Amino acid sequence: MPRVLSETDVADFRERLCGVAEKLFAERGPDAVTMRQLASELGVSPMTPYRYFADKEDILAAVRTNGFNRFAQALEDAYAKTQGARAKGAAVGEAYLNFAFEHPQTYKLMFDLDQPHAENYPDLVAAAHRAHGTQTQYVKTLVAEGVLQGDPEEIGKMFWAAAHGAVGLELAGKIPPGAARELHRHLNGALARGLRP
């Protein structure tokens, strides 16, 4: 008779499976990973993952949801720990870069691919929305304090594009290791000068 799993057992296995999936998805791409490979990595039967997730797309959504929430938390923490609009902006930018370089696989899965049928995964949609909000909150503060002028949403996208571009170049090996931070600083400075009231 199969063992009855507690909520903790289920959560623990889902977390382990997501950890393995994140690594394999990032290394090979989601299309090249099978449920059988995920099961093999965990040393379980090929059918075991189906007890916890409907299919591979369900696992990908869970991995990306977790990534977006961790990313958002890192940016929210940076925003909360500093005072003043400029300091908050700098802290959020630093947290963005730190997350990207400390968790490159997660970062790539979050931003370098699209989730098929994302609307079927409300937790993923909410996590992505939360992450987007953390990337514009500090801009709203900068605009409110008169440091920058313009639509905070549009300005937030500009700063995001600058950060993502710098990170992407370094992760792809197009610029030397560590160069993204300096590039990011210059890009942000140029944007800020152009957006002053």
C-alpha positions in Angstrom: 0.0 0.0 0.0 1.5 3.4 -1.0 2.5 5.7 1.8 0.2 8.7 2.4 2.2 11.9 1.8 2.0 14.8 4.1 1.8 18.4 2.9 5.5 18.7 3.9 6.4 15.6 1.9 4.7 17.0 -1.2 6.2 20.5 -0.8 9.7 19.0 -0.3 9.5 16.8 -3.3 8.1 19.6 -5.5 11.0 21.8 -4.4 13.6 19.2 -5.2 12.0 18.5 -8.5 11.9 22.2 -9.4 15.6 22.5 -8.4 16.6 19.7 -10.8 14.2 21.1 -13.5 15.6 24.6 -13.2 19.2 23.3 -13.8 18.2 21.0 -16.7 15.9 23.6 -18.3 18.6 26.2 -18.2 21.3 23.9 -19.6 19.4 22.2 -22.3 16.3 24.3 -22.9 12.8 23.1 -21.7 12.0 21.4 -25.0 15.0 19.1 -24.7 14.1 17.9 -21.2 11.8 15.0 -20.6 9.8 14.0 -17.5 11.8 10.7 -17.6 15.1 12.6 -17.4 13.8 14.7 -14.4 12.7 11.5 -12.7 16.1 9.9 -13.4 17.9 12.8 -11.9 15.9 12.4 -8.7 16.3 8.6 -8.6 12.5 8.0 -8.7 10.3 6.1 -11.1 9.3 7.8 -14.4 5.7 8.2 -13.2 6.6 9.8 -9.8 6.7 13.5 -11.1 3.2 13.1 -12.4 2.0 12.7 -8.8 3.1 16.3 -8.1 2.8 18.1 -11.5 0.4 17.7 -14.4 3.2 17.8 -17.0 6.5 19.5 -17.9 4.8 22.8 -18.7 3.4 22.8 -15.1 6.9 22.2 -13.8 8.3 25.1 -15.9 5.6 27.4 -14.6 6.4 26.4 -11.0 10.1 27.0 -11.6 9.5 30.4 -13.2 7.0 31.4 -10.5 9.6 30.6 -7.8 12.2 32.6 -9.7 10.1 35.7 -10.1 9.1 35.7 -6.5 12.7 35.3 -5.3 13.8 38.1 -7.6 11.0 40.4 -6.5 11.8 39.7 -2.8 15.4 40.6 -3.4 14.4 43.9 -5.0 11.8 44.6 -2.4 14.3 44.0 0.4 16.8 46.4 -1.2 14.1 49.1 -1.7 13.0 48.8 2.0 16.5 48.9 3.5 17.4 52.3 2.1 16.2 55.9 2.5 15.8 58.5 -0.3 14.9 58.1 -3.9 18.4 58.0 -5.3 19.6 55.5 -2.7 16.6 53.3 -3.3 17.2 53.3 -7.1 20.9 52.4 -6.6 20.0 49.6 -4.2 17.4 48.1 -6.4 19.8 48.2 -9.4 22.5 46.5 -7.4 20.0 43.9 -6.2 18.9 43.2 -9.8 22.5 42.6 -10.9 23.3 40.5 -7.8 20.3 38.3 -8.4 21.1 37.9 -12.1 24.7 36.9 -11.5 24.1 34.8 -8.4 21.2 32.9 -10.1 22.0 33.0 -13.9 19.9 29.9 -14.7 16.9 31.3 -12.9 17.3 34.7 -14.5 17.5 33.1 -18.0 14.4 31.1 -17.4 12.5 34.1 -16.2 13.4 36.5 -18.9 14.7 34.6 -21.9 11.8 32.4 -22.7 8.0 32.6 -22.9 5.6 30.4 -21.0 3.2 28.6 -23.3 -0.3 29.3 -22.1 0.8 31.5 -19.2 -2.8 32.4 -18.6 -3.4 28.9 -17.2 -0.9 29.6 -14.4 -2.3 32.4 -12.2 0.6 32.0 -9.7 3.1 32.6 -12.5 1.1 35.7 -13.8 1.0 37.1 -10.3 4.7 36.5 -9.6 5.7 38.1 -12.9 3.4 41.1 -12.2 5.0 41.4 -8.7 8.5 41.3 -10.2 7.5 44.0 -12.7 6.2 46.1 -9.9 9.4 46.0 -8.0 11.2 47.3 -11.1 9.0 50.4 -11.3 8.4 51.2 -7.6 11.7 53.0 -7.1 11.1 55.0 -10.3 7.8 56.2 -8.9 9.7 57.4 -5.9 12.3 59.2 -8.1 9.4 60.9 -10.1 7.5 61.8 -6.9 10.6 63.4 -5.4 11.3 65.4 -8.6 14.5 63.6 -9.4 13.2 62.3 -12.7 10.3 63.5 -14.9 8.0 61.4 -17.0 5.8 58.3 -16.9 7.2 55.9 -14.2 6.1 52.8 -16.2 7.9 53.9 -19.3 11.0 55.0 -17.4 11.0 51.7 -15.5 11.1 49.8 -18.8 14.0 51.9 -19.9 16.0 51.1 -16.8 15.0 47.5 -17.1 16.1 47.4 -20.7 19.5 48.8 -19.7 20.0 46.4 -16.9 18.8 43.4 -18.9 21.0 44.3 -21.8 24.1 44.7 -19.7 23.4 41.4 -17.9 22.6 39.6 -21.1 25.8 40.7 -22.8 27.9 39.4 -19.9 26.0 36.1 -19.5 26.4 35.5 -23.2 30.2 36.2 -22.9 30.0 39.2 -25.2 31.7 41.5 -22.6 34.3 40.5 -19.9 33.2 39.2 -16.5 32.3 42.1 -14.3 31.9 44.6 -17.1 28.1 44.6 -16.9 28.2 46.5 -13.6 30.2 49.3 -15.1 28.1 49.4 -18.2 24.9 49.4 -16.1 26.2 52.3 -14.1 27.0 54.3 -17.3 23.6 53.5 -18.9 21.7 54.5 -15.7 23.7 57.7 -15.5 22.9 58.6 -19.1 19.2 57.8 -18.7 19.0 59.8 -15.5 20.6 62.9 -17.0 18.2 62.7 -19.9 15.1 62.3 -17.7 15.8 65.2 -15.2 13.1 67.8 -14.9 
